[in-house]
């Protein structure tokens, strides 16, 4: 207390601490899922189910919107309808798989068309999963979790998801 003036203690942060905090914050955030379906009632239903399960969710209603939202939202997973206006789900899937930035993006194709005839085509094009609509919410959530896309997951190498769940 010099000259009768009190100063708040200066809190200094070091760049390494900021990086660690940002990494921990990013590592324990809710997993992001983009729902892409031109049938708005289906998109709203999937959005509701995923939000209730703890995911952060964004929605697009056609292929062009999907590509734009992927760049803005940076999802961990995409639930992609196959038959849509502007760009089909297959076109979106092929564009994403052609881009090295999206090589690790989990993509599940949802299709109301004959499951058997489309499954091979979409899996060959790079989808991680093909689900026939209507998809049961419990099955969808199980499939996402099975691929490591849980509502809150640790994304720091060497830290198990159990440790991250306890920390959150």
Chimera marker file (.cmm) of the C-alpha trace (Angstrom):
<marker_set name="trace">
<marker id="1" x="0.000" y="0.000" z="0.000" r="1" g="1" b="0" radius="0.5"/>
<marker id="2" x="2.125" y="2.835" z="-1.308" r="1" g="1" b="0" radius="0.5"/>
<marker id="3" x="0.895" y="6.407" z="-0.725" r="1" g="1" b="0" radius="0.5"/>
<marker id="4" x="-2.375" y="5.126" z="0.724" r="1" g="1" b="0" radius="0.5"/>
<marker id="5" x="-3.442" y="3.606" z="-2.636" r="1" g="1" b="0" radius="0.5"/>
<marker id="6" x="-4.517" y="0.022" z="-2.829" r="1" g="1" b="0" radius="0.5"/>
<marker id="7" x="-4.096" y="-1.867" z="-6.006" r="1" g="1" b="0" radius="0.5"/>
<marker id="8" x="-5.692" y="-5.074" z="-7.011" r="1" g="1" b="0" radius="0.5"/>
<marker id="9" x="-3.164" y="-7.796" z="-7.163" r="1" g="1" b="0" radius="0.5"/>
<marker id="10" x="-2.206" y="-8.254" z="-10.753" r="1" g="1" b="0" radius="0.5"/>
<marker id="11" x="-2.952" y="-11.715" z="-11.922" r="1" g="1" b="0" radius="0.5"/>
<marker id="12" x="-0.599" y="-12.762" z="-14.601" r="1" g="1" b="0" radius="0.5"/>
<marker id="13" x="-1.324" y="-15.664" z="-16.835" r="1" g="1" b="0" radius="0.5"/>
<marker id="14" x="1.242" y="-17.381" z="-18.897" r="1" g="1" b="0" radius="0.5"/>
<marker id="15" x="0.606" y="-18.443" z="-22.485" r="1" g="1" b="0" radius="0.5"/>
<marker id="16" x="1.079" y="-22.097" z="-21.547" r="1" g="1" b="0" radius="0.5"/>
<marker id="17" x="-1.708" y="-21.832" z="-18.942" r="1" g="1" b="0" radius="0.5"/>
<marker id="18" x="-4.050" y="-20.266" z="-21.488" r="1" g="1" b="0" radius="0.5"/>
<marker id="19" x="-3.307" y="-23.024" z="-23.969" r="1" g="1" b="0" radius="0.5"/>
<marker id="20" x="-3.941" y="-25.712" z="-21.356" r="1" g="1" b="0" radius="0.5"/>
<marker id="21" x="-7.219" y="-24.058" z="-20.290" r="1" g="1" b="0" radius="0.5"/>
<marker id="22" x="-8.356" y="-23.759" z="-23.916" r="1" g="1" b="0" radius="0.5"/>
<marker id="23" x="-7.412" y="-27.394" z="-24.550" r="1" g="1" b="0" radius="0.5"/>
<marker id="24" x="-9.297" y="-28.610" z="-21.471" r="1" g="1" b="0" radius="0.5"/>
<marker id="25" x="-12.315" y="-26.494" z="-22.371" r="1" g="1" b="0" radius="0.5"/>
<marker id="26" x="-12.355" y="-27.824" z="-25.927" r="1" g="1" b="0" radius="0.5"/>
<marker id="27" x="-11.698" y="-31.372" z="-24.753" r="1" g="1" b="0" radius="0.5"/>
<marker id="28" x="-14.661" y="-31.500" z="-22.398" r="1" g="1" b="0" radius="0.5"/>
<marker id="29" x="-17.207" y="-29.537" z="-24.404" r="1" g="1" b="0" radius="0.5"/>
<marker id="30" x="-20.406" y="-31.180" z="-25.550" r="1" g="1" b="0" radius="0.5"/>
<marker id="31" x="-19.959" y="-33.126" z="-28.761" r="1" g="1" b="0" radius="0.5"/>
<marker id="32" x="-21.435" y="-31.268" z="-31.740" r="1" g="1" b="0" radius="0.5"/>
<marker id="33" x="-23.839" y="-32.949" z="-34.145" r="1" g="1" b="0" radius="0.5"/>
<marker id="34" x="-25.161" y="-31.441" z="-37.368" r="1" g="1" b="0" radius="0.5"/>
<marker id="35" x="-28.571" y="-32.790" z="-38.408" r="1" g="1" b="0" radius="0.5"/>
<marker id="36" x="-29.230" y="-32.463" z="-42.147" r="1" g="1" b="0" radius="0.5"/>
<marker id="37" x="-32.736" y="-33.299" z="-43.328" r="1" g="1" b="0" radius="0.5"/>
<marker id="38" x="-35.151" y="-31.478" z="-45.637" r="1" g="1" b="0" radius="0.5"/>
<marker id="39" x="-38.109" y="-32.925" z="-43.742" r="1" g="1" b="0" radius="0.5"/>
<marker id="40" x="-38.362" y="-30.360" z="-40.967" r="1" g="1" b="0" radius="0.5"/>
<marker id="41" x="-40.331" y="-32.570" z="-38.584" r="1" g="1" b="0" radius="0.5"/>
<marker id="42" x="-37.601" y="-35.227" z="-38.727" r="1" g="1" b="0" radius="0.5"/>
<marker id="43" x="-34.861" y="-32.614" z="-38.260" r="1" g="1" b="0" radius="0.5"/>
<marker id="44" x="-36.702" y="-31.144" z="-35.245" r="1" g="1" b="0" radius="0.5"/>
<marker id="45" x="-37.223" y="-34.595" z="-33.738" r="1" g="1" b="0" radius="0.5"/>
<marker id="46" x="-33.543" y="-35.541" z="-34.090" r="1" g="1" b="0" radius="0.5"/>
<marker id="47" x="-32.497" y="-32.141" z="-32.749" r="1" g="1" b="0" radius="0.5"/>
<marker id="48" x="-34.755" y="-32.636" z="-29.709" r="1" g="1" b="0" radius="0.5"/>
<marker id="49" x="-33.451" y="-36.158" z="-28.999" r="1" g="1" b="0" radius="0.5"/>
<marker id="50" x="-29.810" y="-35.133" z="-29.332" r="1" g="1" b="0" radius="0.5"/>
<marker id="51" x="-30.173" y="-31.986" z="-27.203" r="1" g="1" b="0" radius="0.5"/>
<marker id="52" x="-31.955" y="-33.962" z="-24.472" r="1" g="1" b="0" radius="0.5"/>
<marker id="53" x="-29.031" y="-36.412" z="-24.528" r="1" g="1" b="0" radius="0.5"/>
<marker id="54" x="-26.576" y="-33.533" z="-23.991" r="1" g="1" b="0" radius="0.5"/>
<marker id="55" x="-25.257" y="-32.867" z="-27.484" r="1" g="1" b="0" radius="0.5"/>
<marker id="56" x="-24.796" y="-29.432" z="-29.019" r="1" g="1" b="0" radius="0.5"/>
<marker id="57" x="-26.901" y="-29.498" z="-32.204" r="1" g="1" b="0" radius="0.5"/>
<marker id="58" x="-27.203" y="-27.472" z="-35.398" r="1" g="1" b="0" radius="0.5"/>
<marker id="59" x="-29.615" y="-28.115" z="-38.268" r="1" g="1" b="0" radius="0.5"/>
<marker id="60" x="-29.482" y="-27.717" z="-42.047" r="1" g="1" b="0" radius="0.5"/>
<marker id="61" x="-32.307" y="-28.455" z="-44.496" r="1" g="1" b="0" radius="0.5"/>
<marker id="62" x="-30.490" y="-29.027" z="-47.780" r="1" g="1" b="0" radius="0.5"/>
<marker id="63" x="-27.095" y="-30.067" z="-49.083" r="1" g="1" b="0" radius="0.5"/>
<marker id="64" x="-25.769" y="-26.567" z="-49.705" r="1" g="1" b="0" radius="0.5"/>
<marker id="65" x="-26.753" y="-25.449" z="-46.194" r="1" g="1" b="0" radius="0.5"/>
<marker id="66" x="-25.085" y="-28.575" z="-44.827" r="1" g="1" b="0" radius="0.5"/>
<marker id="67" x="-21.724" y="-27.732" z="-46.381" r="1" g="1" b="0" radius="0.5"/>
<marker id="68" x="-21.908" y="-24.153" z="-45.070" r="1" g="1" b="0" radius="0.5"/>
<marker id="69" x="-22.952" y="-25.240" z="-41.556" r="1" g="1" b="0" radius="0.5"/>
<marker id="70" x="-20.122" y="-27.764" z="-41.375" r="1" g="1" b="0" radius="0.5"/>
<marker id="71" x="-17.611" y="-24.957" z="-41.898" r="1" g="1" b="0" radius="0.5"/>
<marker id="72" x="-19.331" y="-22.666" z="-39.332" r="1" g="1" b="0" radius="0.5"/>
<marker id="73" x="-20.292" y="-25.215" z="-36.677" r="1" g="1" b="0" radius="0.5"/>
<marker id="74" x="-17.353" y="-27.667" z="-36.891" r="1" g="1" b="0" radius="0.5"/>
<marker id="75" x="-19.397" y="-30.735" z="-35.885" r="1" g="1" b="0" radius="0.5"/>
<marker id="76" x="-17.992" y="-33.972" z="-34.523" r="1" g="1" b="0" radius="0.5"/>
<marker id="77" x="-20.720" y="-35.879" z="-36.360" r="1" g="1" b="0" radius="0.5"/>
<marker id="78" x="-23.173" y="-35.322" z="-39.196" r="1" g="1" b="0" radius="0.5"/>
<marker id="79" x="-26.526" y="-37.069" z="-39.527" r="1" g="1" b="0" radius="0.5"/>
<marker id="80" x="-27.202" y="-36.761" z="-43.237" r="1" g="1" b="0" radius="0.5"/>
<marker id="81" x="-30.435" y="-37.434" z="-45.113" r="1" g="1" b="0" radius="0.5"/>
<marker id="82" x="-29.840" y="-38.996" z="-48.505" r="1" g="1" b="0" radius="0.5"/>
<marker id="83" x="-32.565" y="-37.391" z="-50.635" r="1" g="1" b="0" radius="0.5"/>
<marker id="84" x="-32.544" y="-33.576" z="-50.368" r="1" g="1" b="0" radius="0.5"/>
<marker id="85" x="-32.884" y="-30.517" z="-52.585" r="1" g="1" b="0" radius="0.5"/>
<marker id="86" x="-29.948" y="-28.547" z="-54.050" r="1" g="1" b="0" radius="0.5"/>
<marker id="87" x="-27.337" y="-31.211" z="-53.245" r="1" g="1" b="0" radius="0.5"/>
<marker id="88" x="-28.145" y="-34.804" z="-52.360" r="1" g="1" b="0" radius="0.5"/>
<marker id="89" x="-26.770" y="-36.398" z="-49.230" r="1" g="1" b="0" radius="0.5"/>
<marker id="90" x="-24.550" y="-38.562" z="-51.413" r="1" g="1" b="0" radius="0.5"/>
<marker id="91" x="-23.117" y="-35.446" z="-53.123" r="1" g="1" b="0" radius="0.5"/>
<marker id="92" x="-22.463" y="-33.843" z="-49.719" r="1" g="1" b="0" radius="0.5"/>
<marker id="93" x="-20.834" y="-37.050" z="-48.470" r="1" g="1" b="0" radius="0.5"/>
<marker id="94" x="-18.558" y="-37.248" z="-51.519" r="1" g="1" b="0" radius="0.5"/>
<marker id="95" x="-17.524" y="-33.596" z="-51.207" r="1" g="1" b="0" radius="0.5"/>
<marker id="96" x="-16.738" y="-34.013" z="-47.519" r="1" g="1" b="0" radius="0.5"/>
<marker id="97" x="-14.681" y="-37.153" z="-48.073" r="1" g="1" b="0" radius="0.5"/>
<marker id="98" x="-12.760" y="-35.455" z="-50.891" r="1" g="1" b="0" radius="0.5"/>
<marker id="99" x="-11.659" y="-32.732" z="-48.436" r="1" g="1" b="0" radius="0.5"/>
<marker id="100" x="-8.763" y="-33.841" z="-46.182" r="1" g="1" b="0" radius="0.5"/>
<marker id="101" x="-9.983" y="-31.474" z="-43.412" r="1" g="1" b="0" radius="0.5"/>
<marker id="102" x="-13.073" y="-33.637" z="-43.003" r="1" g="1" b="0" radius="0.5"/>
<marker id="103" x="-11.384" y="-37.027" z="-43.241" r="1" g="1" b="0" radius="0.5"/>
<marker id="104" x="-12.083" y="-37.845" z="-39.581" r="1" g="1" b="0" radius="0.5"/>
<marker id="105" x="-15.625" y="-36.475" z="-39.493" r="1" g="1" b="0" radius="0.5"/>
<marker id="106" x="-18.185" y="-39.091" z="-38.444" r="1" g="1" b="0" radius="0.5"/>
<marker id="107" x="-21.004" y="-39.230" z="-41.001" r="1" g="1" b="0" radius="0.5"/>
<marker id="108" x="-24.169" y="-41.275" z="-40.573" r="1" g="1" b="0" radius="0.5"/>
<marker id="109" x="-26.482" y="-41.393" z="-43.568" r="1" g="1" b="0" radius="0.5"/>
<marker id="110" x="-30.189" y="-41.670" z="-42.782" r="1" g="1" b="0" radius="0.5"/>
<marker id="111" x="-32.330" y="-43.014" z="-45.580" r="1" g="1" b="0" radius="0.5"/>
<marker id="112" x="-36.009" y="-43.838" z="-45.988" r="1" g="1" b="0" radius="0.5"/>
<marker id="113" x="-35.289" y="-45.611" z="-49.240" r="1" g="1" b="0" radius="0.5"/>
<marker id="114" x="-34.743" y="-49.323" z="-49.398" r="1" g="1" b="0" radius="0.5"/>
<marker id="115" x="-32.084" y="-49.923" z="-46.782" r="1" g="1" b="0" radius="0.5"/>
<marker id="116" x="-30.406" y="-52.882" z="-48.462" r="1" g="1" b="0" radius="0.5"/>
<marker id="117" x="-29.912" y="-51.278" z="-51.883" r="1" g="1" b="0" radius="0.5"/>
<marker id="118" x="-28.452" y="-48.006" z="-50.544" r="1" g="1" b="0" radius="0.5"/>
<marker id="119" x="-26.297" y="-49.234" z="-47.650" r="1" g="1" b="0" radius="0.5"/>
<marker id="120" x="-23.422" y="-50.482" z="-49.791" r="1" g="1" b="0" radius="0.5"/>
<marker id="121" x="-23.414" y="-47.346" z="-51.923" r="1" g="1" b="0" radius="0.5"/>
<marker id="122" x="-23.200" y="-44.881" z="-49.027" r="1" g="1" b="0" radius="0.5"/>
<marker id="123" x="-20.681" y="-46.929" z="-47.054" r="1" g="1" b="0" radius="0.5"/>
<marker id="124" x="-18.506" y="-47.216" z="-50.156" r="1" g="1" b="0" radius="0.5"/>
<marker id="125" x="-18.749" y="-43.426" z="-50.602" r="1" g="1" b="0" radius="0.5"/>
<marker id="126" x="-17.320" y="-42.949" z="-47.112" r="1" g="1" b="0" radius="0.5"/>
<marker id="127" x="-20.207" y="-42.945" z="-44.636" r="1" g="1" b="0" radius="0.5"/>
<marker id="128" x="-19.363" y="-44.416" z="-41.250" r="1" g="1" b="0" radius="0.5"/>
<marker id="129" x="-22.904" y="-45.645" z="-40.753" r="1" g="1" b="0" radius="0.5"/>
<marker id="130" x="-26.130" y="-46.085" z="-42.721" r="1" g="1" b="0" radius="0.5"/>
<marker id="131" x="-29.432" y="-46.077" z="-40.814" r="1" g="1" b="0" radius="0.5"/>
<marker id="132" x="-32.882" y="-46.741" z="-42.166" r="1" g="1" b="0" radius="0.5"/>
<marker id="133" x="-35.512" y="-44.126" z="-41.280" r="1" g="1" b="0" radius="0.5"/>
<marker id="134" x="-37.251" y="-43.969" z="-38.975" r="1" g="1" b="0" radius="0.5"/>
<marker id="135" x="-34.341" y="-44.533" z="-36.621" r="1" g="1" b="0" radius="0.5"/>
<marker id="136" x="-34.994" y="-45.341" z="-32.969" r="1" g="1" b="0" radius="0.5"/>
<marker id="137" x="-33.493" y="-42.658" z="-30.705" r="1" g="1" b="0" radius="0.5"/>
<marker id="138" x="-31.831" y="-45.252" z="-28.440" r="1" g="1" b="0" radius="0.5"/>
<marker id="139" x="-30.199" y="-46.935" z="-31.444" r="1" g="1" b="0" radius="0.5"/>
<marker id="140" x="-28.936" y="-43.632" z="-32.793" r="1" g="1" b="0" radius="0.5"/>
<marker id="141" x="-27.476" y="-42.596" z="-29.434" r="1" g="1" b="0" radius="0.5"/>
<marker id="142" x="-25.868" y="-46.032" z="-29.009" r="1" g="1" b="0" radius="0.5"/>
<marker id="143" x="-24.304" y="-45.837" z="-32.464" r="1" g="1" b="0" radius="0.5"/>
<marker id="144" x="-22.904" y="-42.356" z="-31.784" r="1" g="1" b="0" radius="0.5"/>
<marker id="145" x="-21.478" y="-43.475" z="-28.440" r="1" g="1" b="0" radius="0.5"/>
<marker id="146" x="-20.073" y="-46.608" z="-30.091" r="1" g="1" b="0" radius="0.5"/>
<marker id="147" x="-18.070" y="-44.401" z="-32.427" r="1" g="1" b="0" radius="0.5"/>
<marker id="148" x="-16.791" y="-42.328" z="-29.493" r="1" g="1" b="0" radius="0.5"/>
<marker id="149" x="-19.195" y="-39.432" z="-29.980" r="1" g="1" b="0" radius="0.5"/>
<marker id="150" x="-20.727" y="-39.130" z="-26.546" r="1" g="1" b="0" radius="0.5"/>
<marker id="151" x="-22.378" y="-35.925" z="-25.273" r="1" g="1" b="0" radius="0.5"/>
<marker id="152" x="-19.248" y="-34.972" z="-23.305" r="1" g="1" b="0" radius="0.5"/>
<marker id="153" x="-16.086" y="-36.838" z="-24.090" r="1" g="1" b="0" radius="0.5"/>
<marker id="154" x="-12.430" y="-36.355" z="-23.345" r="1" g="1" b="0" radius="0.5"/>
<marker id="155" x="-10.504" y="-35.545" z="-26.470" r="1" g="1" b="0" radius="0.5"/>
<marker id="156" x="-7.091" y="-35.252" z="-24.820" r="1" g="1" b="0" radius="0.5"/>
<marker id="157" x="-4.826" y="-38.189" z="-25.601" r="1" g="1" b="0" radius="0.5"/>
<marker id="158" x="-4.084" y="-40.181" z="-22.482" r="1" g="1" b="0" radius="0.5"/>
<marker id="159" x="-7.182" y="-39.091" z="-20.538" r="1" g="1" b="0" radius="0.5"/>
<marker id="160" x="-9.989" y="-41.599" z="-20.398" r="1" g="1" b="0" radius="0.5"/>
<marker id="161" x="-13.608" y="-40.555" z="-20.847" r="1" g="1" b="0" radius="0.5"/>
<marker id="162" x="-14.307" y="-41.663" z="-17.239" r="1" g="1" b="0" radius="0.5"/>
<marker id="163" x="-11.764" y="-39.139" z="-15.938" r="1" g="1" b="0" radius="0.5"/>
<marker id="164" x="-13.256" y="-36.401" z="-18.124" r="1" g="1" b="0" radius="0.5"/>
<marker id="165" x="-16.790" y="-37.207" z="-16.926" r="1" g="1" b="0" radius="0.5"/>
<marker id="166" x="-15.641" y="-36.906" z="-13.299" r="1" g="1" b="0" radius="0.5"/>
<marker id="167" x="-13.952" y="-33.588" z="-14.032" r="1" g="1" b="0" radius="0.5"/>
<marker id="168" x="-16.994" y="-32.036" z="-15.663" r="1" g="1" b="0" radius="0.5"/>
<link id1="1" id2="2" r="1" g="1" b="0" radius="0.2"/>
<link id1="2" id2="3" r="1" g="1" b="0" radius="0.2"/>
<link id1="3" id2="4" r="1" g="1" b="0" radius="0.2"/>
<link id1="4" id2="5" r="1" g="1" b="0" radius="0.2"/>
<link id1="5" id2="6" r="1" g="1" b="0" radius="0.2"/>
<link id1="6" id2="7" r="1" g="1" b="0" radius="0.2"/>
<link id1="7" id2="8" r="1" g="1" b="0" radius="0.2"/>
<link id1="8" id2="9" r="1" g="1" b="0" radius="0.2"/>
<link id1="9" id2="10" r="1" g="1" b="0" radius="0.2"/>
<link id1="10" id2="11" r="1" g="1" b="0" radius="0.2"/>
<link id1="11" id2="12" r="1" g="1" b="0" radius="0.2"/>
<link id1="12" id2="13" r="1" g="1" b="0" radius="0.2"/>
<link id1="13" id2="14" r="1" g="1" b="0" radius="0.2"/>
<link id1="14" id2="15" r="1" g="1" b="0" radius="0.2"/>
<link id1="15" id2="16" r="1" g="1" b="0" radius="0.2"/>
<link id1="16" id2="17" r="1" g="1" b="0" radius="0.2"/>
<link id1="17" id2="18" r="1" g="1" b="0" radius="0.2"/>
<link id1="18" id2="19" r="1" g="1" b="0" radius="0.2"/>
<link id1="19" id2="20" r="1" g="1" b="0" radius="0.2"/>
<link id1="20" id2="21" r="1" g="1" b="0" radius="0.2"/>
<link id1="21" id2="22" r="1" g="1" b="0" radius="0.2"/>
<link id1="22" id2="23" r="1" g="1" b="0" radius="0.2"/>
<link id1="23" id2="24" r="1" g="1" b="0" radius="0.2"/>
<link id1="24" id2="25" r="1" g="1" b="0" radius="0.2"/>
<link id1="25" id2="26" r="1" g="1" b="0" radius="0.2"/>
<link id1="26" id2="27" r="1" g="1" b="0" radius="0.2"/>
<link id1="27" id2="28" r="1" g="1" b="0" radius="0.2"/>
<link id1="28" id2="29" r="1" g="1" b="0" radius="0.2"/>
<link id1="29" id2="30" r="1" g="1" b="0" radius="0.2"/>
<link id1="30" id2="31" r="1" g="1" b="0" radius="0.2"/>
<link id1="31" id2="32" r="1" g="1" b="0" radius="0.2"/>
<link id1="32" id2="33" r="1" g="1" b="0" radius="0.2"/>
<link id1="33" id2="34" r="1" g="1" b="0" radius="0.2"/>
<link id1="34" id2="35" r="1" g="1" b="0" radius="0.2"/>
<link id1="35" id2="36" r="1" g="1" b="0" radius="0.2"/>
<link id1="36" id2="37" r="1" g="1" b="0" radius="0.2"/>
<link id1="37" id2="38" r="1" g="1" b="0" radius="0.2"/>
<link id1="38" id2="39" r="1" g="1" b="0" radius="0.2"/>
<link id1="39" id2="40" r="1" g="1" b="0" radius="0.2"/>
<link id1="40" id2="41" r="1" g="1" b="0" radius="0.2"/>
<link id1="41" id2="42" r="1" g="1" b="0" radius="0.2"/>
<link id1="42" id2="43" r="1" g="1" b="0" radius="0.2"/>
<link id1="43" id2="44" r="1" g="1" b="0" radius="0.2"/>
<link id1="44" id2="45" r="1" g="1" b="0" radius="0.2"/>
<link id1="45" id2="46" r="1" g="1" b="0" radius="0.2"/>
<link id1="46" id2="47" r="1" g="1" b="0" radius="0.2"/>
<link id1="47" id2="48" r="1" g="1" b="0" radius="0.2"/>
<link id1="48" id2="49" r="1" g="1" b="0" radius="0.2"/>
<link id1="49" id2="50" r="1" g="1" b="0" radius="0.2"/>
<link id1="50" id2="51" r="1" g="1" b="0" radius="0.2"/>
<link id1="51" id2="52" r="1" g="1" b="0" radius="0.2"/>
<link id1="52" id2="53" r="1" g="1" b="0" radius="0.2"/>
<link id1="53" id2="54" r="1" g="1" b="0" radius="0.2"/>
<link id1="54" id2="55" r="1" g="1" b="0" radius="0.2"/>
<link id1="55" id2="56" r="1" g="1" b="0" radius="0.2"/>
<link id1="56" id2="57" r="1" g="1" b="0" radius="0.2"/>
<link id1="57" id2="58" r="1" g="1" b="0" radius="0.2"/>
<link id1="58" id2="59" r="1" g="1" b="0" radius="0.2"/>
<link id1="59" id2="60" r="1" g="1" b="0" radius="0.2"/>
<link id1="60" id2="61" r="1" g="1" b="0" radius="0.2"/>
<link id1="61" id2="62" r="1" g="1" b="0" radius="0.2"/>
<link id1="62" id2="63" r="1" g="1" b="0" radius="0.2"/>
<link id1="63" id2="64" r="1" g="1" b="0" radius="0.2"/>
<link id1="64" id2="65" r="1" g="1" b="0" radius="0.2"/>
<link id1="65" id2="66" r="1" g="1" b="0" radius="0.2"/>
<link id1="66" id2="67" r="1" g="1" b="0" radius="0.2"/>
<link id1="67" id2="68" r="1" g="1" b="0" radius="0.2"/>
<link id1="68" id2="69" r="1" g="1" b="0" radius="0.2"/>
<link id1="69" id2="70" r="1" g="1" b="0" radius="0.2"/>
<link id1="70" id2="71" r="1" g="1" b="0" radius="0.2"/>
<link id1="71" id2="72" r="1" g="1" b="0" radius="0.2"/>
<link id1="72" id2="73" r="1" g="1" b="0" radius="0.2"/>
<link id1="73" id2="74" r="1" g="1" b="0" radius="0.2"/>
<link id1="74" id2="75" r="1" g="1" b="0" radius="0.2"/>
<link id1="75" id2="76" r="1" g="1" b="0" radius="0.2"/>
<link id1="76" id2="77" r="1" g="1" b="0" radius="0.2"/>
<link id1="77" id2="78" r="1" g="1" b="0" radius="0.2"/>
<link id1="78" id2="79" r="1" g="1" b="0" radius="0.2"/>
<link id1="79" id2="80" r="1" g="1" b="0" radius="0.2"/>
<link id1="80" id2="81" r="1" g="1" b="0" radius="0.2"/>
<link id1="81" id2="82" r="1" g="1" b="0" radius="0.2"/>
<link id1="82" id2="83" r="1" g="1" b="0" radius="0.2"/>
<link id1="83" id2="84" r="1" g="1" b="0" radius="0.2"/>
<link id1="84" id2="85" r="1" g="1" b="0" radius="0.2"/>
<link id1="85" id2="86" r="1" g="1" b="0" radius="0.2"/>
<link id1="86" id2="87" r="1" g="1" b="0" radius="0.2"/>
<link id1="87" id2="88" r="1" g="1" b="0" radius="0.2"/>
<link id1="88" id2="89" r="1" g="1" b="0" radius="0.2"/>
<link id1="89" id2="90" r="1" g="1" b="0" radius="0.2"/>
<link id1="90" id2="91" r="1" g="1" b="0" radius="0.2"/>
<link id1="91" id2="92" r="1" g="1" b="0" radius="0.2"/>
<link id1="92" id2="93" r="1" g="1" b="0" radius="0.2"/>
<link id1="93" id2="94" r="1" g="1" b="0" radius="0.2"/>
<link id1="94" id2="95" r="1" g="1" b="0" radius="0.2"/>
<link id1="95" id2="96" r="1" g="1" b="0" radius="0.2"/>
<link id1="96" id2="97" r="1" g="1" b="0" radius="0.2"/>
<link id1="97" id2="98" r="1" g="1" b="0" radius="0.2"/>
<link id1="98" id2="99" r="1" g="1" b="0" radius="0.2"/>
<link id1="99" id2="100" r="1" g="1" b="0" radius="0.2"/>
<link id1="100" id2="101" r="1" g="1" b="0" radius="0.2"/>
<link id1="101" id2="102" r="1" g="1" b="0" radius="0.2"/>
<link id1="102" id2="103" r="1" g="1" b="0" radius="0.2"/>
<link id1="103" id2="104" r="1" g="1" b="0" radius="0.2"/>
<link id1="104" id2="105" r="1" g="1" b="0" radius="0.2"/>
<link id1="105" id2="106" r="1" g="1" b="0" radius="0.2"/>
<link id1="106" id2="107" r="1" g="1" b="0" radius="0.2"/>
<link id1="107" id2="108" r="1" g="1" b="0" radius="0.2"/>
<link id1="108" id2="109" r="1" g="1" b="0" radius="0.2"/>
<link id1="109" id2="110" r="1" g="1" b="0" radius="0.2"/>
<link id1="110" id2="111" r="1" g="1" b="0" radius="0.2"/>
<link id1="111" id2="112" r="1" g="1" b="0" radius="0.2"/>
<link id1="112" id2="113" r="1" g="1" b="0" radius="0.2"/>
<link id1="113" id2="114" r="1" g="1" b="0" radius="0.2"/>
<link id1="114" id2="115" r="1" g="1" b="0" radius="0.2"/>
<link id1="115" id2="116" r="1" g="1" b="0" radius="0.2"/>
<link id1="116" id2="117" r="1" g="1" b="0" radius="0.2"/>
<link id1="117" id2="118" r="1" g="1" b="0" radius="0.2"/>
<link id1="118" id2="119" r="1" g="1" b="0" radius="0.2"/>
<link id1="119" id2="120" r="1" g="1" b="0" radius="0.2"/>
<link id1="120" id2="121" r="1" g="1" b="0" radius="0.2"/>
<link id1="121" id2="122" r="1" g="1" b="0" radius="0.2"/>
<link id1="122" id2="123" r="1" g="1" b="0" radius="0.2"/>
<link id1="123" id2="124" r="1" g="1" b="0" radius="0.2"/>
<link id1="124" id2="125" r="1" g="1" b="0" radius="0.2"/>
<link id1="125" id2="126" r="1" g="1" b="0" radius="0.2"/>
<link id1="126" id2="127" r="1" g="1" b="0" radius="0.2"/>
<link id1="127" id2="128" r="1" g="1" b="0" radius="0.2"/>
<link id1="128" id2="129" r="1" g="1" b="0" radius="0.2"/>
<link id1="129" id2="130" r="1" g="1" b="0" radius="0.2"/>
<link id1="130" id2="131" r="1" g="1" b="0" radius="0.2"/>
<link id1="131" id2="132" r="1" g="1" b="0" radius="0.2"/>
<link id1="132" id2="133" r="1" g="1" b="0" radius="0.2"/>
<link id1="133" id2="134" r="1" g="1" b="0" radius="0.2"/>
<link id1="134" id2="135" r="1" g="1" b="0" radius="0.2"/>
<link id1="135" id2="136" r="1" g="1" b="0" radius="0.2"/>
<link id1="136" id2="137" r="1" g="1" b="0" radius="0.2"/>
<link id1="137" id2="138" r="1" g="1" b="0" radius="0.2"/>
<link id1="138" id2="139" r="1" g="1" b="0" radius="0.2"/>
<link id1="139" id2="140" r="1" g="1" b="0" radius="0.2"/>
<link id1="140" id2="141" r="1" g="1" b="0" radius="0.2"/>
<link id1="141" id2="142" r="1" g="1" b="0" radius="0.2"/>
<link id1="142" id2="143" r="1" g="1" b="0" radius="0.2"/>
<link id1="143" id2="144" r="1" g="1" b="0" radius="0.2"/>
<link id1="144" id2="145" r="1" g="1" b="0" radius="0.2"/>
<link id1="145" id2="146" r="1" g="1" b="0" radius="0.2"/>
<link id1="146" id2="147" r="1" g="1" b="0" radius="0.2"/>
<link id1="147" id2="148" r="1" g="1" b="0" radius="0.2"/>
<link id1="148" id2="149" r="1" g="1" b="0" radius="0.2"/>
<link id1="149" id2="150" r="1" g="1" b="0" radius="0.2"/>
<link id1="150" id2="151" r="1" g="1" b="0" radius="0.2"/>
<link id1="151" id2="152" r="1" g="1" b="0" radius="0.2"/>
<link id1="152" id2="153" r="1" g="1" b="0" radius="0.2"/>
<link id1="153" id2="154" r="1" g="1" b="0" radius="0.2"/>
<link id1="154" id2="155" r="1" g="1" b="0" radius="0.2"/>
<link id1="155" id2="156" r="1" g="1" b="0" radius="0.2"/>
<link id1="156" id2="157" r="1" g="1" b="0" radius="0.2"/>
<link id1="157" id2="158" r="1" g="1" b="0" radius="0.2"/>
<link id1="158" id2="159" r="1" g="1" b="0" radius="0.2"/>
<link id1="159" id2="160" r="1" g="1" b="0" radius="0.2"/>
<link id1="160" id2="161" r="1" g="1" b="0" radius="0.2"/>
<link id1="161" id2="162" r="1" g="1" b="0" radius="0.2"/>
<link id1="162" id2="163" r="1" g="1" b="0" radius="0.2"/>
<link id1="163" id2="164" r="1" g="1" b="0" radius="0.2"/>
<link id1="164" id2="165" r="1" g="1" b="0" radius="0.2"/>
<link id1="165" id2="166" r="1" g="1" b="0" radius="0.2"/>
<link id1="166" id2="167" r="1" g="1" b="0" radius="0.2"/>
<link id1="167" id2="168" r="1" g="1" b="0" radius="0.2"/>
</marker_set>
